Amino acid sequence: MNYLDKIIRSATVENMAATNGVPNVQAFVNLYRAISARTIITGFVYVSENGRAMQPLQAGIVNQTQADAWANVRQALPDKQLIMQLAHVGRQTTRSGAVGASNIKCMYCKAPVRVLTKAEIEEIVQDFAEAALRAQKAGFDGVQIHAAHGYLIHQFLSPYTNNRTDEYKDRPLLLELVLKAVRAACPAPFIVWVKLSHGDDRGLTITDTLATVKRIETLCDGIEISYGTMEYALNIIRGAIPIDTAFEVNPLFNKYSPLIERLWKRFVFPFYKRRFKLFTPNYNVQAALEIKKQTSLPVFVTGGIRTQQDIDTILNSGIDKVSLCRPFIKEPDLLHKLTGNWKSGCVNCNLCTIYCDSAQSIRCHLGEKK
Ligand SMILES: Cc1cc2nc3c(=O)[nH]c(=O)nc-3n(C[C@H](O)[C@H](O)[C@H](O)COP(=O)(O)O)c2cc1C
């Protein structure tokens, strides 16, 4: 098995930029150099100021200074295939001025949401195209359009957040326009991948996703299949729920008084807990296989893939690539360990996830706290 071709590093928030979104070149180079995968998808990079996430150290690609820093990252890593994940967070931010397909708030971020006008949507389409072109000029091999996890494009794909009455009630339209604009802006050869949630906790189903895939079949080079939105963020990744750590370091939780914390844990947490899905290995593979059967596009899958045996089985079943996130946080050199019986040391403690919403750079926190 040619694992270098088949195993990719799934997008992972790095929190390694300055507050103006300029990536810290040395930090990125060190991180990516240590990762044994050849193909690395960056953590989500913002395509416009109003598309920024709550993380203060998220990197951007909206101006030349940011693009120049990315070009330096690229130049230092000639052996890597670098794919920049482009995202607009829409309503999933705590920053003021959040926008969305509709005014329905995100239960997690809670910021008021203003409905995007048609003119603003057209601007966002252009923002994606310009960001992709900057990434291409910076030497990136391609981009991945983030249409999963409840971010803006997912908000248009979802029947829950898209209650529009204009032409965007056609839910895949925004993604289709973004892909057309990116293709028009970036001359070949330039890879364009898309990350999709095959379902979520608010009504998006695999039937919706299959319809979306059909719409974009000729507009991109591959799709990565994931699950969920930030409203139930732990359903994207699954595993432990380190709630004490969240109250300590996560800006959405650590603002509460000890009394509110106790009440929240007692009365609100059980409600959330019931909605959380258990971690089961390879939890998106079945959906990815169903999608694979119905498309000519290369299909990648992410989510809970933890053993070499499972990687082999997934790839032998027709999936084109597997993408790993937490295993690379735990063991960046894991590709060198695939000698037959590798099992990831990641136990899905999810401390990396809780810390990732703060201003701390990505690393494995296993064993530090509960
Ligand atoms: C700390 C952390 C940061 C993540 N950042 C991103 C991101 O920037 N973009 C994205 O699409 N997914 C992100 N994800 C989701 C992963 O790419 C991946 O889809 C998910 O973790 C399931 O894969 P795994 O079981 O191998 O971790 C993140 C996950 C974690 C744990």
The ligand as an SDF file (V2000), in Angstrom:
LIG
                    3D

 31 33  0  0  0  0  0  0  0  0999 V2000
   -8.1380   20.0120   17.3710 C   0  0  0  0  0  0  0  0  0  0  0  0
   -8.9270   19.8450   16.1160 C   0  0  0  0  0  0  0  0  0  0  0  0
   -8.9580   20.8440   15.1590 C   0  0  0  0  0  0  0  0  0  0  0  0
   -9.6990   20.6730   13.9830 C   0  0  0  0  0  0  0  0  0  0  0  0
   -9.6860   21.6500   13.0350 N   0  0  0  0  0  0  0  0  0  0  0  0
  -10.3770   21.4760   11.8720 C   0  0  0  0  0  0  0  0  0  0  0  0
  -10.3310   22.4480   10.8420 C   0  0  0  0  0  0  0  0  0  0  0  0
   -9.6690   23.4860   10.9280 O   0  0  0  0  0  0  0  0  0  0  0  0
  -11.0520   22.2010    9.7220 N   0  0  0  0  0  0  0  0  0  0  0  0
  -11.7920   21.0490    9.5440 C   0  0  0  0  0  0  0  0  0  0  0  0
  -12.4110   20.8590    8.5130 O   0  0  0  0  0  0  0  0  0  0  0  0
  -11.8230   20.1080   10.4960 N   0  0  0  0  0  0  0  0  0  0  0  0
  -11.1350   20.2880   11.6350 C   0  0  0  0  0  0  0  0  0  0  0  0
  -11.1380   19.2990   12.5810 N   0  0  0  0  0  0  0  0  0  0  0  0
  -11.8260   18.0280   12.2810 C   0  0  0  0  0  0  0  0  0  0  0  0
  -10.8180   17.0450   11.6710 C   0  0  0  0  0  0  0  0  0  0  0  0
  -10.3050   17.4900   10.4460 O   0  0  0  0  0  0  0  0  0  0  0  0
  -11.4050   15.6400   11.4740 C   0  0  0  0  0  0  0  0  0  0  0  0
  -12.3830   15.7300   10.4680 O   0  0  0  0  0  0  0  0  0  0  0  0
  -11.9990   15.0610   12.7540 C   0  0  0  0  0  0  0  0  0  0  0  0
  -11.1780   15.3550   13.8560 O   0  0  0  0  0  0  0  0  0  0  0  0
  -12.1580   13.5380   12.6800 C   0  0  0  0  0  0  0  0  0  0  0  0
  -10.9070   12.9190   12.4200 O   0  0  0  0  0  0  0  0  0  0  0  0
  -10.0090   12.1960   13.5580 P   0  0  0  0  0  0  0  0  0  0  0  0
  -10.8850   11.1610   14.2220 O   0  0  0  0  0  0  0  0  0  0  0  0
   -8.8710   11.5910   12.7770 O   0  0  0  0  0  0  0  0  0  0  0  0
   -9.5830   13.2220   14.5320 O   0  0  0  0  0  0  0  0  0  0  0  0
  -10.4260   19.4740   13.7730 C   0  0  0  0  0  0  0  0  0  0  0  0
  -10.3970   18.4760   14.7440 C   0  0  0  0  0  0  0  0  0  0  0  0
   -9.6550   18.6350   15.8970 C   0  0  0  0  0  0  0  0  0  0  0  0
   -9.6240   17.5240   16.8960 C   0  0  0  0  0  0  0  0  0  0  0  0
  1  2  1  0
  2  3  1  0
  2 30  2  0
  3  4  2  0
  4  5  1  0
  4 28  1  0
  5  6  2  0
  6  7  1  0
  6 13  1  0
  7  8  2  0
  7  9  1  0
  9 10  1  0
 10 11  2  0
 10 12  1  0
 12 13  2  0
 13 14  1  0
 14 15  1  0
 14 28  1  0
 15 16  1  0
 16 17  1  0
 16 18  1  0
 18 19  1  0
 18 20  1  0
 20 21  1  0
 20 22  1  0
 22 23  1  0
 23 24  1  0
 24 25  2  0
 24 26  1  0
 24 27  1  0
 28 29  2  0
 29 30  1  0
 30 31  1  0
M  END
$$$$
